[in-house]
């Protein structure tokens, strides 16, 4: 999006690892407001400013942006939650959060870590949906798989949503070419299938998996008895 020179420079400015850097830059420039300083240096020639937000950045965004509802929201998700969780877990282990970053450590399969990422991503997605719906905001919804399959089409949809004119095809041709893929020894597919297989085995033994926690039968019966007794006491005016 940055290379097209019409969508601003959408980076994670509110990321806790990036924000202090921008605060220092703003102070050196004599700016009193960090986000306004970022806008002054990262707004595109057509007047568009954009920012990439993960749900955990939302609180900081609302804190620092005086008019958060002046933005148009593009909600990007992945259909394959497990594959996204595997990528998330690998990035946390290796320190390579984007494809251009070198890996600083070796990634190891960790079912519990991947499961935690599945739950976290589901929570993030639900958080965005709740936040936007409660404000009556209708975002442009995109899926990562569709963007990868048709980059030009995705940019055209975004441009139409924002009422922005894209550059001529000849000037932006290279932008839509896919980046180099990961090495052939990338374990993602193996990990995805292993994770699903292990969860299928776990559910057969009533072991916890993302979205499911087993409650022992004795505890369920105990809860049912307590609820029944509590209901009876309320009917007789004896409950709290």
PyMOL commands that set and color helices and strands:
alter all, ss='L'
color gray80, all
select helices_A, chain A and resi 2-4+16-28+34-42+55-64+68-70+81-94+111-134+144-149+151-162+169-176+188-204+217-235
alter helices_A, ss='H'
color red, helices_A
select strands_A, chain A and resi 74-77+140-143
alter strands_A, ss='S'
color yellow, strands_A
deselect
rebuild
show_as cartoon
